[in-house]
Amino acid sequence: MNISDIEKELRTSTKIEIEASPDEVKRYVNEQIEDNSDFKSFFDKKGDEYNALKKHVSAVVVDKAMGMFLLPALQIRYIVNQESVSQIRKAAEHLPTDLKVFYAETLGRISHGPKVDLARRVLMNFVMHALAIQPGSSEFSKDDMTTINVITSSCLGLVTHNKKTREVQLVHLSLKEYLLKHGEELYPDAELTVSRCCLKYLTLDSFQDGRVRDSKKYEEITKEFPFVHYANQCWIIHWQSAGDPIDSMEAITLLRNANLVNAGAQFNH
């Protein structure tokens, strides 16, 4: 269910406007500045210059909040992660007041950043094991896995890490809808890329022996390869969404190998 569906279901219900007060936004913004070690590192100590910049940034973000909380939360995260005081001032002066514009500008910064490939794969619904798949390799190595901090930082605040569930997720439902609406424009090869990653995962050497008969061994494999259920059940969905491309050796390799087909059959639940 997306936001428009929710609005349709609740169209006859009583509506109460909930807005973040300027004081609430200011308190949150000041806390984020205080907790950010990089922001503090630009100053020898918390003197007049530090306090003046903190006050300026806080005032700008609060002024552009427009009653929202998500937007200023994303804005201050973007500001405090700048690499110099001048960049902090510049970022603060050019903040958009529209959430969709902020998403578009952030995705634009990602596309020109040093970690663009990693960020794009995260935003295309990949998980850590999927991110570790290396082209041309038939083995999975934990040495190829990145860290949660690298994943979240590469996406410039658009994904968050839930420490309780250990999930990496988009920062808000509105971002998911934005990506779904503009997905083909932003990532024209997304479905094919995801499908190929799933297929590559399913054809790793670890699955070449076919179906696992021992239940204990099965549990060990699914624990060692947590992406296998998603890869096995969803590669064909992404494949079809990509228009059933006929030139993929990954699909041919999987479907022509009886052991791999049998191995995949056990991961359909």
C-alpha positions in Angstrom: 0.0 0.0 0.0 1.4 3.4 -1.0 0.6 6.9 0.3 -2.1 7.6 -2.3 -3.9 4.3 -1.3 -3.8 5.3 2.3 -5.2 8.7 1.5 -8.0 7.1 -0.5 -8.9 4.7 2.4 -9.0 7.6 4.8 -10.7 10.2 2.6 -13.9 10.2 4.7 -12.1 10.2 8.1 -11.6 13.2 10.3 -8.2 14.7 9.6 -5.9 16.3 12.1 -3.0 18.3 10.8 0.2 17.4 12.7 3.1 19.8 12.3 6.5 20.1 13.9 6.8 23.3 15.9 9.7 25.6 15.3 10.9 24.9 18.9 10.9 21.1 18.3 12.8 21.4 15.0 15.3 23.8 16.6 15.9 21.4 19.5 16.5 18.5 17.2 18.8 20.5 14.9 20.9 21.7 17.8 21.2 18.2 19.1 22.4 16.9 15.7 25.0 19.7 15.5 26.2 19.0 19.1 26.5 15.3 18.5 28.4 15.6 15.2 32.1 15.3 15.8 33.0 16.5 12.3 31.2 19.8 12.7 33.0 20.4 16.0 36.4 19.5 14.4 36.3 22.6 12.3 36.9 24.7 15.5 39.6 24.6 18.1 37.0 25.0 20.8 33.3 25.9 21.1 33.9 29.7 20.9 32.0 32.5 19.3 32.6 31.3 15.7 31.3 27.9 16.5 28.2 29.3 18.3 27.6 31.8 15.5 27.6 29.1 12.8 25.5 26.7 14.9 23.0 29.5 15.4 23.0 30.4 11.7 22.5 26.8 10.5 19.8 26.2 13.0 17.9 29.3 12.0 18.0 28.5 8.3 16.8 24.9 8.8 14.0 25.9 11.1 12.9 28.7 8.8 12.6 26.2 5.8 11.0 23.4 7.8 7.5 24.4 6.7 5.9 22.5 9.6 7.6 19.2 8.5 10.1 17.2 10.5 11.5 14.8 7.9 12.8 17.5 5.7 14.8 19.4 8.3 16.0 16.1 9.7 17.4 15.2 6.2 18.7 18.8 5.7 20.7 19.0 8.9 22.2 15.5 8.2 23.3 16.8 4.9 24.7 20.1 6.3 26.8 18.6 9.1 28.4 16.1 6.7 30.1 18.9 4.6 33.8 18.9 4.4 34.5 22.5 5.4 33.0 25.6 7.1 32.5 27.3 3.7 30.7 24.2 2.4 28.5 24.2 5.5 27.5 27.8 4.8 26.9 27.2 1.2 24.8 24.1 1.9 22.7 26.0 4.4 22.0 28.8 2.0 20.8 26.5 -0.8 18.4 24.2 1.0 15.2 23.3 -0.9 11.8 23.7 0.9 10.2 20.8 -1.0 10.9 17.1 0.0 10.8 15.8 -3.6 13.3 18.5 -4.7 15.5 17.5 -1.8 15.3 13.8 -3.0 16.1 14.8 -6.6 19.1 16.9 -5.5 20.5 14.3 -3.2 20.2 11.6 -5.9 22.0 14.0 -8.2 24.8 14.4 -5.7 25.0 10.6 -5.3 25.3 10.1 -9.1 28.4 12.4 -9.1 29.9 11.0 -6.0 32.8 8.6 -5.5 30.5 5.8 -4.2 27.9 6.1 -6.9 27.9 2.4 -7.8 27.5 1.3 -4.2 24.7 3.8 -3.5 22.8 2.9 -6.6 22.8 -0.8 -5.7 21.6 0.0 -2.2 18.8 2.1 -3.5 17.8 -0.7 -5.9 16.9 -2.9 -2.9 20.1 -4.8 -2.4 21.4 -6.2 0.9 24.9 -6.7 2.1 25.5 -10.1 0.6 24.2 -9.0 -2.8 26.5 -6.0 -2.6 29.4 -8.4 -2.2 28.9 -10.3 -5.4 31.8 -9.7 -7.7 31.6 -10.0 -11.5 33.5 -12.9 -12.9 33.8 -14.7 -9.5 32.2 -18.0 -8.7 32.9 -17.9 -5.0 31.5 -15.7 -2.2 34.1 -14.0 0.0 33.3 -12.1 3.2 36.3 -9.9 2.3 34.2 -8.4 -0.4 31.5 -7.3 2.0 31.2 -3.7 3.0 30.1 -2.2 6.3 26.7 -0.7 7.3 28.4 2.7 7.9 29.8 2.7 4.3 26.4 1.7 2.9 24.4 4.5 4.8 27.0 7.2 4.2 27.2 6.4 0.4 23.4 7.2 0.2 23.8 10.6 1.9 21.0 10.1 4.4 18.5 8.4 2.1 18.8 5.1 3.9 19.0 4.3 7.6 20.1 1.4 9.7 17.7 -0.1 12.2 20.0 -1.5 14.9 17.2 -3.6 16.5 16.2 -5.4 13.3 19.6 -5.0 11.6 17.8 -3.8 8.5 18.9 -1.2 6.0 15.8 0.7 4.9 14.8 3.8 3.0 14.4 6.8 5.2 10.7 7.3 4.5 7.8 5.9 2.5 7.7 9.1 0.4 11.3 8.2 -0.8 10.1 4.8 -1.9 7.3 6.3 -3.9 9.6 8.8 -5.4 12.0 6.1 -6.5 9.2 4.0 -7.9 7.8 6.9 -9.9 11.2 8.0 -11.3 13.0 4.6 -11.2 13.2 4.0 -14.9 14.6 7.5 -15.4 17.1 7.3 -12.5 18.2 3.6 -12.9 17.2 2.4 -16.4 19.0 -1.0 -15.9 17.9 -1.6 -12.4 15.7 -4.6 -12.9 18.3 -6.3 -15.2 21.1 -5.6 -12.7 19.1 -7.0 -9.8 18.2 -10.1 -11.8 21.8 -10.7 -12.8 23.0 -10.3 -9.3 20.4 -12.9 -8.1 21.4 -15.3 -10.8 25.1 -14.8 -10.0 24.4 -15.6 -6.4 22.5 -18.8 -7.3 25.3 -20.1 -9.5 28.1 -19.8 -6.9 30.2 -22.8 -6.4 28.6 -23.5 -3.0 25.4 -24.5 -4.8 26.9 -26.7 -7.5 26.3 -30.0 -5.6 22.5 -29.7 -5.9 19.8 -30.2 -3.3 21.0 -30.5 0.3 19.4 -33.6 2.0 20.6 -33.0 5.5 18.5 -30.5 7.5 21.4 -29.3 9.6 23.4 -28.7 6.4 20.5 -26.8 4.9 20.3 -24.5 8.0 24.0 -23.9 7.8 23.8 -22.9 4.1 20.8 -20.6 4.5 22.6 -18.9 7.5 25.9 -18.6 5.5 24.0 -17.3 2.4 21.1 -15.2 3.7 20.4 -13.7 0.2 19.6 -17.1 -1.3 15.8 -17.2 -0.6 15.3 -13.7 -2.2 17.6 -14.5 -5.1 15.9 -17.8 -5.9 12.3 -16.5 -5.6 12.7 -13.0 -7.2 15.3 -13.3 -10.0 12.6 -14.2 -12.5 10.4 -11.3 -11.4 13.2 -8.8 -12.0 14.0 -10.6 -15.2 10.5 -10.3 -16.6 10.4 -6.6 -15.5 13.5 -6.1 -17.5 11.8 -7.3 -20.6 13.0 -10.9 -20.7 16.5 -10.2 -22.1 17.8 -13.1 -24.1 21.6 -12.4 -23.9 22.2 -13.2 -20.2 24.7 -16.1 -19.7 23.8 -16.1 -16.0 20.3 -17.4 -16.7 21.6 -19.9 -19.3 24.1 -21.2 -16.8 21.5 -21.7 -14.1 18.8 -23.3 -16.2 21.2 -25.7 -18.0 22.6 -27.0 -14.8 20.4 -29.7 -13.2 22.2 -29.4 -9.8 21.7 -25.7 -9.6 18.0 -26.1 -10.5 17.6 -28.7 -7.8 19.5 -26.6 -5.3 17.2 -23.6 -6.1 14.0 -25.7 -5.7 14.6 -26.1 -2.0 14.8 -22.4 -1.4 11.3 -21.6 -2.7 9.8 -21.3 0.7 
